[in-house]
Amino acid sequence: MLDALSQHSWFLPFVLLLLGLVVGSFLNVVIYRLPLMMQAQWRRDCCELLEVENSAPATPFSLAVPNSHCPQCKAPVRPWQNIPVVSYVLLGGRCASCKARISLRYPVVEAVTGLASLFLALHFGPTWALVGAVLLTWTLITLTLIDFDHQLLPDDITLPLLWLGLLFNLFGTFVPLADAVIGAMAGYLSLWSVYWLFKLLTGKEGMGYGDFKLLAALGAFLGWQALPMIILLSSLVGAVVGIVLMVVRRRGRDVPIPFGPYLAAAGWLALVWGEPLTAFYWQATGLN
């Protein structure tokens, strides 16, 4: 199979591009529905604990049910209206029934997922590293937008991602297993320590536990050597964005800014250009 792919070098990137576009459409569903499903579960748990009746409607709601529909007129989205990117362009960015505007986020997520998958196919080639890199990338896209919308990094995503990273490195796909295990431990404990130090000094929570788990997952994939560079990049970008938001939008210091998107972006850069970036970091700090 590898010989066949090497003879037709265009085939794998083409398949990954199409697959990424389709997966991007599904990621839009996960990004929108998973937080709502979690909120509904929290509500049910609280009602059960307090022994009160849950007043929320008991209509089925999951990643599969109900079918996609317009949030304005409730018209179902037909299969030919759900072709990634293409349908948005053909519909002019509006619902086919009521002409309500469709969020630009949907085709952007689809396009980014497709193009990122294409890039990874060209970068890694037909290897197991490509499989791991694609799964990690799709997950990071999902976590980035959920955290951006809700300041939430679900355990249902971060914990399986951590174990998946260890599974791939069981065979040394990205780094030796020992480096992956230490990376998972160091990733979690480093931000956990910063969290408690900040809380002891200020009495406030500087970040959420989901950030610890996301960095642990990145450490499980990329090893402990990549963690200093990931933390540095994400902190610098987060600080710059935070300052810009305070100046441009006059956003108060007490308004929370999600840290997950910056961790995800730094982790993806480490995935693709990890070795040169890590070498540059150690050389710049004089620790190599």
MOBELUR-V602726 format. One record per pair of residues at least 4 apart in sequence whose C-alpha atoms are under 6 Angstrom apart, sorted by the first residue. I is the first residue (numbers start at 1). GAP is how many residues later the second one is. If there is no record, write none. Layout:
I,GAP + I,GAP
//
This chain:
5,4 + 13,105 + 13,108 + 15,4 + 16,4 + 16,101 + 16,102 + 17,97 + 17,100 + 17,101 + 20,4 + 20,93 + 20,94 + 20,97 + 21,63 + 21,89 + 21,93 + 24,85 + 24,86 + 24,89 + 25,85 + 27,4 + 29,4 + 30,4 + 31,111 + 31,115 + 47,4 + 47,5 + 47,7 + 61,4 + 68,9 + 69,5 + 69,6 + 69,7 + 69,8 + 70,4 + 70,5 + 81,6 + 82,5 + 83,4 + 85,22 + 87,4 + 88,5 + 93,8 + 93,9 + 94,5 + 94,6 + 94,7 + 94,8 + 95,4 + 95,5 + 105,4 + 107,4 + 108,4 + 111,4 + 112,4 + 120,4 + 121,4 + 124,6 + 129,4 + 129,44 + 130,4 + 140,4 + 140,124 + 143,4 + 144,117 + 146,4 + 147,4 + 147,5 + 147,6 + 151,107 + 153,57 + 155,4 + 158,56 + 160,4 + 161,56 + 162,55 + 162,58 + 165,55 + 165,56 + 166,4 + 166,54 + 168,5 + 169,4 + 169,8 + 170,7 + 172,4 + 179,4 + 179,44 + 179,45 + 180,40 + 180,43 + 182,4 + 182,42 + 183,4 + 183,36 + 183,37 + 183,40 + 183,41 + 184,32 + 184,35 + 184,36 + 186,4 + 187,28 + 187,29 + 187,32 + 188,24 + 188,25 + 188,28 + 189,4 + 191,4 + 191,21 + 195,11 + 196,4 + 198,4 + 199,4 + 199,5 + 199,6 + 211,49 + 218,4 + 219,4 + 219,5 + 230,36 + 230,37 + 231,4 + 233,33 + 234,4 + 234,28 + 234,29 + 234,32 + 235,4 + 238,4 + 244,4 + 245,4 + 245,6 + 246,4 + 246,5 + 263,4 + 269,4 + 270,4 + 274,4 + 275,4 + 280,4 + 282,4 + 282,5 + 282,6 + 283,5
//
